[in-house]
Amino acid sequence: MCGLAGEFRRDGSRAEVATVERMAATMSDRGPDDSGVWSQGPVALGHRRLKIIDLSAASGQPIVDSAAGLTGVFNGCIYNYRELREELQGKGHRFFSSGDSEVVLKAYAEWGTDFVDHLIGMFAVAITERDSGRLVLARDRLGIKPLYLAETPGVVRFASTLPALLAAGGVDTTIDPVALAHYLSFHSIVPPPRTILRGVAKLPPATVRVYEPDGRVDERVYWDPSFTRQPERAGWSARDWEDALLSSLTTAVRRRMVADVPVGVLLSGGLDSSLVVALLANEGQRGLATFSIGFDAVGGREGDEFRYSDLVAKTFDTDHHQIRVAARDLVPPLEAAVAAMAEPMVSHDCVAFYLLSQEVAKHVKVVQSGQGADEILGGYHWYPPLASVERDAALATYARAFFDRDAAGLARVLDPAWLADGDPAREFVAAHLGRAGADTAVDAGLRLDTQIMLTDDPVKRVDNMTMAHGLEARVPFLDHEFVELAATCPPELKLAQGGKGVLKEIGRRVLPHEVIDRPKGYFPVPGLTHLEGKLLDRVRDALSAPEAQRRSLFRTDYVKTLLDAPNAELTPLNGNKLWQLGLLEMWLQSHGID
């Protein structure tokens, strides 16, 4: 929920309140219900609120605790806020609201920067101390909630979206060649702290950063789960693992029902979202609102999975909403989805999530989603090949299945002026796979995808598209306690039955077998999987626009080759290489980057 913004001056001047107001105003979609701004000397904080917990004005932000000398802004949801509130009251803290925002502030007052260790949820937080002048920024363990930064001499600005920082002005919008190499090689993933722009960074997940008024900066990573086998679980059978994971996941979905407004579920009809519905029904939820989207078939490609979602909805007697998108010109919703992206993202799912969220937001403010199960429990096709190689061969195996280009491929597409040294994506992935704390090549690959790919592709995609309509998405498969447990699960249990074997066995206890024993599905948008007609014209226009010509990111001969045969070059994940280039230019132009 919500969007936050702020400015921290370290040059002796007062913070520019008008600048922070301008930043916050760009995030009215994320927080349509209320707004606020606060300033004191070198610090100004702004906030846009989506009312989910404590709907009263008492939980309005920025939230000020005069007794503790603290002021903060918060984006997200703390699922254990009631338990923390009770604990903090026992320690003498007095509360003036009944929401989770004040609990975050009081937790910091009690535990300092260790407050993050006590929070269960998704969050981005900024807190300033009146007496010391210190600024503290923090982000949740899985990076579910974003936090972008723009630092120039004497000033630090931060916000929930990158475009909010652009609205503040003074940002170096030059393309970062290393980030560009990541984008074109690592399937549009740009690992933190980089973004596609030189002048904007993002706070990495599971990180607390402290800015001192004298210019010192301290940072620590507070969570890094172990992907190793634990001695205390060495004797566990497959059934023991299923029981433990089922119990943990049940807790996760129960936690994510915490709200003072109704909570629905995005039901694709796949195993993951269906399991969320089943567990909530087993917890006693009645009349649960569920939502599925489908598109008209194009060229023989099915555009919906309603037969599965309808079955689940009927089985658990949900209040089901089947959202049908008729054959249409997909360029306008594509433009809207691109404008909603904090960073360029190539997945066609963005348009589907954008359209789905637009409709769902007419009914509820909060939904649970099945996002993350594939990364946490081994559902993708590149994990089985990793099972047959040693750790030192993991890079080649992973890259062969996931990477869009190698160094030679980058040289073919990029103008020489934009080529970074070496092969940044391959070097980054090699370093991550080689870190201690993962027993096997599969463990190392799952850790990479959990901590990097998941955050900067599917999680970011869902956050951007849902929040564009003031809809909060909660992801129980990314409950950090569930992730910690799953990380220690033997890989062979995850990879069984074609992937997510242990989850499929859990599903057999509560779901119709048709939902489990079926081909893996994806969010289908048939009209976007093949570049032709108006969509192809839009990509061509983006690549030939004056801004694109001035930037000259790509070799003209390569762009011409792609345009002559727009669907000929695909990535290993069946992405369209022309689409990658066109989407990047569309995003840059949409956000006024010349």
Solvent accessible surface area in square Angstrom, and as a share of the most:
residue,aa,sasa,rsa
1,M,7,0.03
2,C,0,0.00
3,G,0,0.00
4,L,0,0.00
5,A,0,0.00
6,G,0,0.00
7,E,0,0.00
8,F,1,0.00
9,R,37,0.14
10,R,62,0.23
11,D,76,0.39
12,G,83,0.80
13,S,48,0.31
14,R,169,0.62
15,A,11,0.09
16,E,78,0.35
17,V,51,0.30
18,A,66,0.51
19,T,6,0.04
20,V,0,0.00
21,E,83,0.37
22,R,111,0.41
23,M,0,0.00
24,A,8,0.06
25,A,61,0.47
26,T,68,0.39
27,M,4,0.02
28,S,43,0.28
29,D,82,0.42
30,R,13,0.05
31,G,0,0.00
32,P,72,0.45
33,D,54,0.28
34,D,54,0.28
35,S,62,0.40
36,G,24,0.23
37,V,61,0.35
38,W,53,0.19
39,S,46,0.30
40,Q,84,0.37
41,G,18,0.18
42,P,54,0.34
43,V,5,0.03
44,A,0,0.00
45,L,0,0.00
46,G,0,0.00
47,H,1,0.00
48,R,46,0.17
49,R,8,0.03
50,L,1,0.01
51,K,51,0.22
52,I,1,0.01
53,I,4,0.02
54,D,11,0.06
55,L,77,0.39
56,S,55,0.35
57,A,90,0.70
58,A,42,0.32
59,S,4,0.02
60,G,19,0.19
61,Q,11,0.05
62,P,20,0.13
63,I,6,0.03
64,V,60,0.35
65,D,10,0.05
66,S,79,0.51
67,A,103,0.80
68,A,43,0.34
69,G,5,0.05
70,L,10,0.05
71,T,7,0.04
72,G,2,0.02
73,V,1,0.00
74,F,4,0.02
75,N,0,0.00
76,G,0,0.00
77,C,0,0.00
78,I,0,0.00
79,Y,10,0.04
80,N,20,0.10
81,Y,8,0.03
82,R,130,0.47
83,E,112,0.50
84,L,8,0.04
85,R,54,0.20
86,E,126,0.56
87,E,77,0.34
88,L,0,0.00
89,Q,83,0.37
90,G,72,0.69
91,K,101,0.43
92,G,59,0.57
93,H,37,0.16
94,R,212,0.78
95,F,33,0.14
96,F,106,0.44
97,S,7,0.05
98,S,64,0.41
99,G,1,0.01
100,D,2,0.01
101,S,5,0.03
102,E,0,0.00
103,V,0,0.00
104,V,3,0.01
105,L,3,0.01
106,K,10,0.04
107,A,0,0.00
108,Y,13,0.05
109,A,41,0.32
110,E,63,0.28
111,W,52,0.18
112,G,27,0.26
113,T,43,0.25
114,D,70,0.36
115,F,0,0.00
116,V,0,0.00
117,D,72,0.37
118,H,58,0.26
119,L,0,0.00
120,I,24,0.12
121,G,12,0.12
122,M,1,0.00
123,F,0,0.00
124,A,0,0.00
125,V,2,0.01
126,A,0,0.00
127,I,1,0.00
128,T,6,0.04
129,E,29,0.13
130,R,118,0.43
131,D,123,0.64
132,S,46,0.30
133,G,18,0.18
134,R,68,0.25
135,L,0,0.00
136,V,1,0.01
137,L,0,0.00
138,A,1,0.01
139,R,12,0.05
140,D,1,0.00
141,R,17,0.06
142,L,6,0.03
143,G,2,0.02
144,I,15,0.08
145,K,4,0.02
146,P,10,0.06
147,L,1,0.00
148,Y,4,0.01
149,L,2,0.01
150,A,9,0.07
151,E,81,0.36
152,T,57,0.33
153,P,136,0.85
154,G,18,0.18
155,V,11,0.06
156,V,0,0.00
157,R,33,0.12
158,F,0,0.00
159,A,0,0.00
160,S,0,0.00
161,T,18,0.11
162,L,0,0.00
163,P,31,0.19
164,A,0,0.00
165,L,0,0.00
166,L,35,0.17
167,A,32,0.25
168,A,8,0.06
169,G,32,0.31
170,G,70,0.68
171,V,26,0.15
172,D,68,0.35
173,T,47,0.27
174,T,61,0.35
175,I,4,0.02
176,D,11,0.06
177,P,23,0.15
178,V,40,0.23
179,A,0,0.00
180,L,0,0.00
181,A,1,0.01
182,H,9,0.04
183,Y,0,0.00
184,L,0,0.00
185,S,0,0.00
186,F,0,0.00
187,H,27,0.12
188,S,5,0.03
189,I,0,0.00
190,V,6,0.04
191,P,5,0.03
192,P,21,0.13
193,P,72,0.45
194,R,100,0.36
195,T,1,0.00
196,I,1,0.00
197,L,2,0.01
198,R,134,0.49
199,G,20,0.19
200,V,4,0.03
201,A,34,0.26
202,K,5,0.02
203,L,0,0.00
204,P,28,0.18
205,P,20,0.12
206,A,5,0.04
207,T,0,0.00
208,V,3,0.02
209,R,31,0.11
210,V,13,0.07
211,Y,1,0.00
212,E,21,0.10
213,P,61,0.38
214,D,99,0.51
215,G,38,0.37
216,R,152,0.55
217,V,76,0.44
218,D,92,0.48
219,E,79,0.36
220,R,82,0.30
221,V,96,0.55
222,Y,25,0.09
223,W,26,0.09
224,D,77,0.40
225,P,12,0.07
226,S,49,0.32
227,F,5,0.02
228,T,28,0.16
229,R,79,0.29
230,Q,47,0.21
231,P,113,0.71
232,E,123,0.55
233,R,60,0.22
234,A,88,0.68
235,G,78,0.75
236,W,86,0.30
237,S,57,0.37
238,A,47,0.37
239,R,140,0.51
240,D,59,0.30
241,W,8,0.03
242,E,17,0.08
243,D,60,0.31
244,A,23,0.18
245,L,1,0.00
246,L,32,0.16
247,S,71,0.45
248,S,24,0.15
249,L,0,0.00
250,T,23,0.13
251,T,40,0.23
252,A,0,0.00
253,V,0,0.00
254,R,117,0.43
255,R,46,0.17
256,R,6,0.02
257,M,38,0.17
258,V,22,0.13
259,A,21,0.16
260,D,71,0.37
261,V,29,0.17
262,P,99,0.62
263,V,11,0.06
264,G,0,0.00
265,V,0,0.00
266,L,12,0.06
267,L,1,0.01
268,S,57,0.37
269,G,0,0.00
270,G,17,0.16
271,L,17,0.08
272,D,21,0.11
273,S,6,0.04
274,S,0,0.00
275,L,0,0.00
276,V,0,0.00
277,V,0,0.00
278,A,0,0.00
279,L,6,0.03
280,L,1,0.01
281,A,14,0.11
282,N,92,0.47
283,E,70,0.32
284,G,43,0.42
285,Q,61,0.27
286,R,185,0.68
287,G,52,0.50
288,L,13,0.06
289,A,16,0.13
290,T,0,0.00
291,F,1,0.00
292,S,4,0.03
293,I,12,0.06
294,G,2,0.02
295,F,15,0.06
296,D,66,0.34
297,A,60,0.46
298,V,63,0.36
299,G,82,0.79
300,G,77,0.74
301,R,137,0.50
302,E,120,0.54
303,G,1,0.01
304,D,33,0.17
305,E,32,0.15
306,F,10,0.04
307,R,154,0.56
308,Y,29,0.11
309,S,0,0.00
310,D,56,0.29
311,L,54,0.27
312,V,0,0.00
313,A,7,0.06
314,K,169,0.72
315,T,67,0.39
316,F,37,0.15
317,D,116,0.60
318,T,20,0.11
319,D,72,0.37
320,H,48,0.21
321,H,43,0.19
322,Q,65,0.29
323,I,23,0.12
324,R,166,0.61
325,V,12,0.07
326,A,69,0.53
327,A,79,0.61
328,R,126,0.46
329,D,57,0.29
330,L,21,0.11
331,V,23,0.13
332,P,76,0.48
333,P,6,0.04
334,L,1,0.01
335,E,59,0.26
336,A,34,0.26
337,A,0,0.00
338,V,1,0.01
339,A,55,0.42
340,A,28,0.22
341,M,3,0.01
342,A,3,0.02
343,E,5,0.02
344,P,5,0.03
345,M,2,0.01
346,V,11,0.07
347,S,26,0.16
348,H,40,0.18
349,D,27,0.14
350,C,1,0.01
351,V,2,0.01
352,A,0,0.00
353,F,13,0.05
354,Y,29,0.11
355,L,9,0.04
356,L,4,0.02
357,S,0,0.00
358,Q,73,0.32
359,E,53,0.24
360,V,0,0.00
361,A,35,0.27
362,K,140,0.59
363,H,101,0.45
364,V,13,0.07
365,K,65,0.27
366,V,0,0.00
367,V,0,0.00
368,Q,0,0.00
369,S,4,0.03
370,G,12,0.11
371,Q,32,0.14
372,G,5,0.05
373,A,1,0.01
374,D,17,0.09
375,E,2,0.01
376,I,5,0.03
377,L,1,0.00
378,G,0,0.00
379,G,8,0.08
380,Y,39,0.15
381,H,105,0.47
382,W,11,0.04
383,Y,0,0.00
384,P,62,0.39
385,P,58,0.36
386,L,1,0.00
387,A,64,0.49
388,S,97,0.62
389,V,46,0.26
390,E,131,0.59
391,R,71,0.26
392,D,135,0.70
393,A,39,0.30
394,A,1,0.00
395,L,42,0.21
396,A,50,0.39
397,T,9,0.05
398,Y,0,0.00
399,A,6,0.05
400,R,170,0.62
401,A,18,0.14
402,F,4,0.02
403,F,9,0.04
404,D,8,0.04
405,R,13,0.05
406,D,66,0.34
407,A,46,0.36
408,A,74,0.58
409,G,21,0.20
410,L,6,0.03
411,A,43,0.33
412,R,123,0.45
413,V,0,0.00
414,L,1,0.01
415,D,41,0.21
416,P,87,0.55
417,A,84,0.65
418,W,43,0.15
419,L,69,0.34
420,A,22,0.17
421,D,137,0.71
422,G,55,0.53
423,D,17,0.09
424,P,14,0.09
425,A,0,0.00
426,R,74,0.27
427,E,97,0.44
428,F,58,0.24
429,V,0,0.00
430,A,39,0.30
431,A,67,0.52
432,H,16,0.07
433,L,7,0.04
434,G,58,0.56
435,R,81,0.30
436,A,94,0.73
437,G,33,0.32
438,A,7,0.05
439,D,68,0.35
440,T,54,0.31
441,A,2,0.02
442,V,3,0.02
443,D,0,0.00
444,A,0,0.00
445,G,0,0.00
446,L,0,0.00
447,R,2,0.01
448,L,0,0.00
449,D,0,0.00
450,T,1,0.00
451,Q,33,0.15
452,I,15,0.08
453,M,7,0.03
454,L,0,0.00
455,T,3,0.02
456,D,5,0.02
457,D,13,0.07
458,P,6,0.04
459,V,5,0.03
460,K,17,0.07
461,R,19,0.07
462,V,4,0.03
463,D,9,0.05
464,N,7,0.04
465,M,0,0.00
466,T,0,0.00
467,M,1,0.00
468,A,20,0.15
469,H,43,0.19
470,G,5,0.05
471,L,0,0.00
472,E,0,0.00
473,A,9,0.07
474,R,0,0.00
475,V,7,0.04
476,P,0,0.00
477,F,0,0.00
478,L,3,0.02
479,D,2,0.01
480,H,23,0.10
481,E,71,0.32
482,F,1,0.00
483,V,2,0.01
484,E,63,0.28
485,L,20,0.10
486,A,0,0.00
487,A,2,0.01
488,T,8,0.05
489,C,0,0.00
490,P,24,0.15
491,P,13,0.08
492,E,117,0.52
493,L,37,0.19
494,K,0,0.00
495,L,26,0.13
496,A,40,0.31
497,Q,83,0.37
498,G,73,0.70
499,G,4,0.03
500,K,17,0.07
501,G,2,0.02
502,V,6,0.03
503,L,1,0.00
504,K,37,0.16
505,E,56,0.25
506,I,0,0.00
507,G,0,0.00
508,R,97,0.35
509,R,80,0.29
510,V,35,0.20
511,L,14,0.07
512,P,25,0.16
513,H,119,0.53
514,E,74,0.33
515,V,1,0.01
516,I,7,0.04
517,D,87,0.45
518,R,43,0.16
519,P,110,0.69
520,K,89,0.38
521,G,30,0.29
522,Y,142,0.54
523,F,41,0.17
524,P,29,0.18
525,V,3,0.02
526,P,5,0.03
527,G,29,0.28
528,L,1,0.01
529,T,53,0.31
530,H,92,0.41
531,L,3,0.01
532,E,99,0.44
533,G,49,0.47
534,K,132,0.56
535,L,11,0.06
536,L,23,0.11
537,D,72,0.38
538,R,50,0.18
539,V,0,0.00
540,R,88,0.32
541,D,83,0.43
542,A,0,0.00
543,L,14,0.07
544,S,66,0.42
545,A,16,0.13
546,P,88,0.55
547,E,46,0.21
548,A,9,0.07
549,Q,103,0.46
550,R,149,0.54
551,R,23,0.08
552,S,53,0.34
553,L,2,0.01
554,F,19,0.08
555,R,89,0.32
556,T,112,0.65
557,D,84,0.44
558,Y,10,0.04
559,V,21,0.12
560,K,127,0.54
561,T,68,0.39
562,L,3,0.01
563,L,35,0.17
564,D,99,0.51
565,A,45,0.35
566,P,25,0.16
567,N,41,0.21
568,A,71,0.55
569,E,37,0.17
570,L,90,0.45
571,T,6,0.04
572,P,64,0.40
573,L,42,0.21
574,N,121,0.62
575,G,18,0.17
576,N,8,0.04
577,K,31,0.13
578,L,0,0.00
579,W,9,0.03
580,Q,2,0.01
581,L,0,0.00
582,G,0,0.00
583,L,0,0.00
584,L,0,0.00
585,E,2,0.01
586,M,2,0.01
587,W,0,0.00
588,L,0,0.00
589,Q,36,0.16
590,S,56,0.36
591,H,32,0.14
592,G,66,0.63
593,I,7,0.03
594,D,103,0.53
